[in-house]
Amino acid sequence: MLRKLLFAMLLTSMAVSAQIYRTTDEQGNVVFTDTPPAGSGPAETVELQQINTTPAPPTRTAPQAEQQPEEEAAPLSVSIVSPAPETSIPMGPGNFTVDAKVAPGLGSGESLQLYIDSIPWGGPQRETTWALTNIFRGAHDLTVAVINGEGEQLTSSDPTRVFVHRPSVNFRNR
């Protein structure tokens, strides 16, 4: 521990003093100092290597508003990833999932609204997936809109048409 402390002192004194002396005390401990020892025996001069230094990087000034125009934010866009347009939902209960993609992402207070045949489906949400159940058979146009906190539509996806196939039962009067 003492050697580490002495070594640390040596390193800090290197920047201040150009001359370092090495001596050995009565107990055999090696001592480094920046002043020649008085009467404790012979002192060895320690030659130090040049200290590596690197100049500080140049400081950058903040750009001024009139010098550089502000970058425009990427326009907000939303699209339906699945189902693909003209998809047929196979014979069954009319269950399928709608996945949307928003770029560059939803802002604070913004949410998504799914529309089926221009009618809102469920409430606004921040998730990009809807699990639909029991959708009636026939052709349906799906759109997803980004709405702000006041309920105003900011943008919407292109419509995606899907075809839902479901069994039907015909009852005849006998």
N, C-alpha and C positions, 0 to 999 in steps of 0.2 A: 504494500500500500504506500509505504514511504517512497519507494522508487517511482511509483506512478505519479505521486504528488510532485516529486522533484522533477520528473520529466515534463509534467504539465507546466511547472514554473519555468523550466528551461525553454519550452516552446513560446511562452508568453514573453519571456525576456529577450528572445531572439529578435523580435521586431524593435525593441528599445535599444539594446546594446549590441555592439558589433564584436565584442570580445567575451568569450566564455572560458572559465578555468575549471579544471577537474583536479580534485584532490581526494585523498583517502584519510579519514579521521582515525583516532586511536583505536576504535572498535573494528576497523576494517571496512566501514561503510564508504561508498563512493559519494562524493559531494560535488555538485555543479554549482558554480557561482559566477556572478558578473564582475566581482572585485577580486583582485589577487589576495590569497590568504596571507594573514600576518603571522609568521612564525610557526606555522603548522607543518612545515615541510615543503618539499618541492611541489610545484603546481604545473600541470600540463595544460598547454593552451589547446582548446578544442577548435578545430577549423570547421565552420558550418557551411553547408551547401547553400547556394542561393535559394531564397524562398520563391516558390511558384506563385505568381500573381496573375490575375486576369482583370483587365479593365471592366468597369461596369458597363452594361449595355446602354445604348443611348436612350434617353427618356423620350417618350412619345407624348405629344400634346394632343389634347382632345380635339376632334374635328369640329370645326365651326359649322353651324347650320347653313350659312349662306355659301360655304365653300363646297360642301358635298350634299347633294339632294338626298332626302330620306328614301330608303328602299321601300318600295311598295310591298305590302303583305301579299302573300299568295292568295288568289281568290278562293273562297270557300266553295267546295264542291261535295256532292253526295251522290253515290251510285248504288244500285242494287247488285250485289255480287252473286247471290244465288236466291232463288232459282234463276237459271238463264232464261232469256226471252223465248217465248213459244214452247215452254216446257209443259209436258203433260204429266199431271199428278195421277198416278195409277189408281185403278179401281180400289176403293177402300173407304175409310171414314172421312177423307178430306183433310188429313193432317199433313202439314209440311212446315218447313222453316224458311224464314226470310232473313238473309244476311246483307247488311249494308256496309259501305266504306265511306268514311268522311275524311277529306283532306283539306287543310292540314290538321284538322282535329277540331273538336268542339271547344268553344270558348266558354268563359265563365257565364253561367246563366242560360246557356244554349242547350237544347235537347232535340231529340228526333221524334218524329211522328210518322207512323205508318198509315197509309191510306189504301183501302181496297175499294176500287170503283169510286174514287173521289170521296169516300166516307172515312172519317178517322177511325182507326181500329185501336182500341185501348187508349191509354193516356200517353202523353209525352214521356220519353225516357232517355237516359244517357247511354244505355247499352245499344249495340248495333245488331242485335239478334231478336227475332220474334218467333215464338213457337205457336203456330196457328193450328187450331183444332176445329173440326166439324165445319169446314168451309163448304158451302153448297156447290153442287156441280155446275159446270158451265165455264165460260171464259171470264176471267177477272183481270183487271189492270191494277198493278201494284205500283205505288210511288212512295218514296220516303222524303220527308221535308225536314230541314233544319229550321227550328223556331227559336226565337229569343224568349227572354223571361216574360215579356208582355204578350206572348202568343202570336207575334207577327212572324210570318214565313220569310226566312232570309234567302233560301234557295231550295230547290227540290230536284230529285232525280228524274231521269227520263222514265216514262212508264214501261213496266215489264208485264207483258201479257202471259198468263198461265191458263191452262185448261185443266179443270178438276173433273175427274171421272168418278162417279159414285153409282152404286147399284140403285135401281129404282124398282118399285113394285107397282104393277098395274092391277087394279081391282076392277073386275068387270061385274056388272050386274047380271046375275043369272036368273 
